[in-house]
Amino acid sequence: MRIIPAIDIIDGKCVRLSKGDYNTKKIYNESPLEVAKEFEAHGIQHLHLVDLDGAKSKHIVNYKVLESIASKTSLKIDFGGGLKSDEDLKIAFESGAYQITGGSIAVKDSTTFKSWIAKYGAEKIILGADANDEKIAVSGWQEASEEELIPFVQKYQENGIQYVICTDISKDGMLQGPSFALYEKMLVECANIKLIASGGISTFDELPKLAEIGCEGTIIGKAIYEGRISMKQLENYIVK
């Protein structure tokens, strides 16, 4: 299972929120590049980079941060947050994104999102399926939609989607453990999906459990920044 640390950006700084609430913002580092380099030094190969300013303003904002990390590390970066147009996507890939994640766009403008899958290929486009009570949430989780999580994912599987990041919003940033039952259900009902678990990871012991149920990757944020999971533990896990 791939270990994918998260860097969330507001005003060019590395921050974390709880349940996606911008009022809970906590700054962990003024330099996302410094954080990324530390991850790389511990054997990390992947990074989940979220443009929270972009998510709020509905277009890419922090592409310079992406460019700086992509050009100064060898991390494979999946970039998301506010990607709404072909131009946003072009900027993200030109700035060094290895993959992009589309969430709100997949709900609100499926035609554009499907065209991205067709143009760039399923290896490059990740479906962001963020859910509350198994209903998809959009716009940096500021809005709920009527889309049911599993049919939503299945619909995009028919369009070639393989990678899906699923965040259970009720768990995000709360350090209370991930949604094991939800992920098990998804892995049964959405056959051959490459599921990336996100939200709630709080201890190292949860990682082997996620691997065991079949998650392809897991995104870890606050647990690293709050020292609940050490970089040494992650390094040993990756080496194993």
C-alpha positions as CSV (number, residue, x, y, z in Angstrom):
1,M,0.0,0.0,0.0
2,R,1.3,3.4,-1.0
3,I,1.9,5.9,1.8
4,I,0.9,9.4,0.6
5,P,1.4,12.3,3.0
6,A,-0.8,15.3,2.5
7,I,0.2,19.0,2.3
8,D,-2.7,21.4,2.3
9,I,-1.9,24.9,1.2
10,I,-3.4,28.3,2.2
11,D,-1.5,31.5,1.4
12,G,1.4,29.4,0.3
13,K,1.8,27.8,3.8
14,C,1.4,24.2,5.0
15,V,-1.8,24.0,7.0
16,R,-4.4,21.5,8.3
17,L,-8.2,21.9,8.8
18,S,-10.6,19.8,10.8
19,K,-13.6,18.5,8.8
20,G,-12.7,20.9,6.0
21,D,-13.6,23.9,8.1
22,Y,-11.4,26.9,7.1
23,N,-12.0,28.4,10.6
24,T,-10.0,25.6,12.2
25,K,-6.9,26.4,10.2
26,K,-3.6,25.5,11.9
27,I,-0.3,26.5,10.2
28,Y,2.3,23.8,10.5
29,N,5.1,25.2,8.3
30,E,5.6,28.4,6.3
31,S,7.4,26.4,3.7
32,P,5.6,23.4,2.0
33,L,8.9,22.7,0.1
34,E,10.7,22.1,3.4
35,V,8.0,19.7,4.5
36,A,8.1,17.9,1.1
37,K,11.9,17.5,1.3
38,E,11.6,16.0,4.7
39,F,9.1,13.4,3.4
40,E,11.4,12.6,0.6
41,A,14.4,12.2,2.9
42,H,12.5,9.5,4.7
43,G,11.8,7.4,1.6
44,I,8.4,8.8,0.7
45,Q,7.7,8.8,-3.0
46,H,4.2,10.2,-3.3
47,L,2.6,13.4,-2.2
48,H,-1.1,14.6,-2.0
49,L,-1.0,18.4,-2.5
50,V,-4.2,20.3,-1.9
51,D,-4.7,23.9,-3.0
52,L,-7.3,25.0,-0.4
53,D,-7.3,28.6,-1.8
54,G,-8.1,27.0,-5.1
55,A,-10.9,25.0,-3.7
56,K,-12.4,28.1,-2.2
57,S,-12.0,30.3,-5.3
58,K,-12.9,27.6,-7.8
59,H,-9.7,27.9,-9.9
60,I,-6.0,26.9,-9.4
61,V,-4.2,29.3,-7.1
62,N,-1.1,27.8,-5.6
63,Y,0.5,26.3,-8.7
64,K,3.8,28.0,-7.8
65,V,4.1,25.8,-4.7
66,L,3.4,22.8,-6.9
67,E,6.1,23.9,-9.3
68,S,8.6,24.4,-6.6
69,I,8.0,21.0,-5.0
70,A,7.9,19.2,-8.4
71,S,11.2,20.8,-9.6
72,K,13.1,20.4,-6.3
73,T,12.1,16.9,-5.3
74,S,11.4,13.6,-7.1
75,L,8.0,13.1,-5.4
76,K,5.1,12.0,-7.6
77,I,2.5,14.7,-6.8
78,D,-1.2,14.3,-7.0
79,F,-2.6,17.8,-7.1
80,G,-6.2,18.9,-6.3
81,G,-8.3,21.8,-5.1
82,G,-10.3,24.1,-7.4
83,L,-9.5,22.5,-10.8
84,K,-12.5,23.5,-12.8
85,S,-11.3,24.2,-16.4
86,D,-9.1,22.7,-19.1
87,E,-6.8,25.7,-18.5
88,D,-6.5,24.8,-14.7
89,L,-5.6,21.3,-15.7
90,K,-3.0,22.4,-18.2
91,I,-1.4,24.7,-15.6
92,A,-1.3,21.8,-13.0
93,F,0.4,19.4,-15.4
94,E,2.8,22.0,-16.7
95,S,3.7,22.9,-13.1
96,G,4.7,19.3,-12.5
97,A,1.7,17.4,-11.2
98,Y,2.0,13.7,-11.8
99,Q,-1.8,13.2,-11.3
100,I,-4.7,15.5,-10.6
101,T,-7.7,14.9,-8.4
102,G,-11.1,16.2,-9.5
103,G,-13.9,16.3,-6.9
104,S,-16.5,19.0,-7.3
105,I,-16.0,19.1,-11.0
106,A,-17.0,15.4,-11.3
107,V,-20.3,16.2,-9.6
108,K,-21.1,19.6,-11.2
109,D,-19.6,19.2,-14.7
110,S,-19.3,15.5,-15.6
111,T,-18.9,16.4,-19.3
112,T,-15.6,18.2,-18.6
113,F,-14.4,15.6,-16.1
114,K,-15.0,12.8,-18.6
115,S,-13.2,14.7,-21.3
116,W,-10.2,14.9,-19.0
117,I,-10.2,11.1,-18.5
118,A,-10.4,10.7,-22.3
119,K,-7.6,13.2,-23.0
120,Y,-5.1,12.4,-20.3
121,G,-5.9,8.8,-19.5
122,A,-7.1,7.0,-16.4
123,E,-3.6,6.8,-14.9
124,K,-3.5,10.6,-14.6
125,I,-6.9,11.5,-13.3
126,I,-8.1,10.6,-9.8
127,L,-11.7,10.8,-8.8
128,G,-12.1,12.7,-5.5
129,A,-15.1,11.1,-3.8
130,D,-15.5,13.0,-0.5
131,A,-18.5,11.9,1.4
132,N,-20.6,12.6,4.5
133,D,-23.1,9.8,5.4
134,E,-22.3,8.3,2.0
135,K,-23.5,11.4,0.2
136,I,-20.9,13.3,-2.0
137,A,-19.8,16.7,-0.7
138,V,-18.4,19.4,-3.0
139,S,-16.8,22.8,-3.1
140,G,-14.2,22.2,-0.4
141,W,-17.0,20.4,1.5
142,Q,-18.9,23.6,1.9
143,E,-21.9,22.0,0.1
144,A,-23.6,18.6,0.2
145,S,-25.0,17.0,-3.0
146,E,-27.7,14.4,-3.5
147,E,-25.2,12.1,-5.2
148,E,-24.8,8.7,-3.5
149,L,-21.2,7.7,-3.0
150,I,-21.1,4.2,-4.4
151,P,-23.3,4.8,-7.5
152,F,-21.2,7.9,-8.2
153,V,-18.0,5.9,-8.2
154,Q,-19.5,3.1,-10.2
155,K,-20.7,5.6,-12.9
156,Y,-17.1,6.9,-13.3
157,Q,-15.7,3.4,-13.4
158,E,-17.8,2.9,-16.5
159,N,-15.8,5.9,-17.9
160,G,-12.5,4.3,-17.1
161,I,-11.7,5.8,-13.7
162,Q,-9.4,3.5,-11.7
163,Y,-8.0,5.7,-8.9
164,V,-10.5,7.0,-6.3
165,I,-9.6,9.0,-3.2
166,C,-12.4,8.7,-0.6
167,T,-12.4,11.0,2.4
168,D,-15.1,10.5,5.1
169,I,-15.5,14.1,6.1
170,S,-16.8,13.3,9.5
171,K,-13.4,11.7,10.2
172,D,-11.1,14.2,8.5
173,G,-8.6,15.9,10.8
174,M,-10.3,14.3,13.9
175,L,-7.6,11.7,14.6
176,Q,-10.3,9.1,15.5
177,G,-9.4,6.5,13.0
178,P,-10.5,5.9,9.3
179,S,-13.8,4.5,7.9
180,F,-12.8,0.9,7.6
181,A,-16.4,-0.4,7.1
182,L,-17.0,2.2,4.4
183,Y,-13.8,1.3,2.5
184,E,-14.6,-2.5,2.8
185,K,-18.1,-1.8,1.3
186,M,-16.6,0.3,-1.6
187,L,-14.0,-2.4,-2.4
188,V,-16.7,-5.0,-2.6
189,E,-19.2,-2.9,-4.6
190,C,-16.8,-1.1,-6.9
191,A,-14.8,-4.0,-8.3
192,N,-11.1,-3.4,-9.3
193,I,-11.0,0.1,-7.9
194,K,-7.7,1.5,-6.7
195,L,-9.0,3.0,-3.5
196,I,-7.0,5.6,-1.6
197,A,-8.2,6.0,2.0
198,S,-8.2,9.5,3.4
199,G,-9.3,11.1,6.6
200,G,-9.1,10.1,10.3
201,I,-5.8,8.2,10.2
202,S,-4.5,8.5,13.8
203,T,-2.1,5.7,14.6
204,F,0.4,3.6,12.7
205,D,-1.6,0.3,13.5
206,E,-4.4,1.5,11.2
207,L,-2.1,1.3,8.1
208,P,-1.7,-2.5,8.0
209,K,-5.5,-2.8,8.5
210,L,-6.2,-0.6,5.5
211,A,-3.7,-2.6,3.4
212,E,-5.3,-5.8,4.5
213,I,-8.8,-4.8,3.4
214,G,-7.3,-3.9,0.0
215,C,-6.7,-0.1,-0.1
216,E,-4.2,0.8,-2.8
217,G,-2.9,3.8,-0.9
218,T,-3.6,6.0,2.2
219,I,-3.3,9.7,2.6
220,I,-2.0,10.8,6.0
221,G,-2.1,14.4,7.2
222,K,-2.6,15.5,10.8
223,A,-1.3,12.3,12.3
224,I,2.2,13.1,10.9
225,Y,2.1,16.8,11.8
226,E,0.9,16.1,15.4
227,G,3.5,13.4,15.9
228,R,1.1,10.6,16.2
229,I,2.8,8.7,13.4
230,S,6.6,9.1,13.1
231,M,8.5,9.5,9.9
232,K,10.7,6.6,11.1
233,Q,7.6,4.3,11.3
234,L,6.6,5.3,7.8
235,E,10.1,4.8,6.5
236,N,10.3,1.3,8.0
237,Y,6.8,0.4,6.6
238,I,7.9,1.5,3.1
239,V,11.2,-0.4,3.2
240,K,9.3,-3.6,4.3
